[in-house]
Amino acid sequence: MERIAESELIINPDGSVFHLHIKPGELSDRVILVGDPGRVESVAAFFDKVDFEGGNREFVWKTGVYQGKSFTVLSSGIGTDNIDIVLNELDALVNVDFSTRIPKKEHKSLKIVRIGTSGSLQADLPVDTWLLSEKAIGFDGLLNFYERRDEVSDLKFEESFVKSVGFQNNLSAPYVVNGEDELLKQLDSNAVIKGVTISAPGFYGPQGRVIRLPLAMKDINERITAFRYNDFRITNYEMECSAIYGLSALLGHQAATVCAIIANRLAGTYSKDYKVVVNRLIEYVLNALAK
């Protein structure tokens, strides 16, 4: 295997990876991703102890123990561009020898679960419910920059979506990737609703919101809500899941996303206290992964 150049994988003088400031050996194989750096403390508050911690910019992290199992909680910030940094650097930490800069012969797979917040696109999916993403649709275009993207994507779903919704060809080509089956089963129960999640590259126009700028596709949310493919319908918007699923599939990691629905776009409703709902979801995910 070829040595990875200093310009391609930047390692800090203290031996930590460039953006995340995590060193090999400080990362658990169970990783909880949250968008908000402040939510790291909410997750770590459940830990029995914290062994390592650090941070850089929006990337704040702690590694500790919950019910005898090791976990790392890491904030990604907002957007799939940050997920590109997070997933590649997490993979490097476990699958590249930092002393030789050569990929390891034995691959290590991480369990990566995003806990987030989201907006519902279906009238019967009310606020304060938990949504487990079976599939993610990327409006961001990130996965299209990587070779083998077709191998991990649901190409028939993509084709049906583009045709049915009339997705404009000057927008980034959507990609559709599944969550990892075994991890989804581990997180599934009567407490969650399963669905298909869109990851948008913005909060306003890309999610059909209008303040002063009109939309290129004025009725995009109505088209998305009405779309059906076999037994699937699109349930919610958020901003990171597609890149987590796509890059994890390419890199050989298990990934799943569970979001608290804090707004219903059709009903115009918003959670009265979503932080309580998210805290209960955090405990639910930790318990599921600690089994």
Secondary structure, 3 states (H helix, E strand, C coil): CCCCCCCCCCECCCCCECCCCCCCCCCCCEEEEECCCHHHHHHHCCCCEEEEEEEECCEEEEEEEECCEEEEEEECCCCHHHHHHHHHHHHHHHHEECCCCEECCCCCCCEEEEEEEEEECCCCCCCCCEEEEEEEEECCCHHHHCCCHHHHCCHHHHHHHHHHHCCCCCCCCCEEEECCHHHHHHHCCCCCEEEEEEECCCCCHHHCCCCCCCCCCCCHHHHHHHCEECCEEEEEEECCHHHHHHHHHHHCCEEEEEEEEEEECCCCEECCCHHHHHHHHHHHHHHHHHC
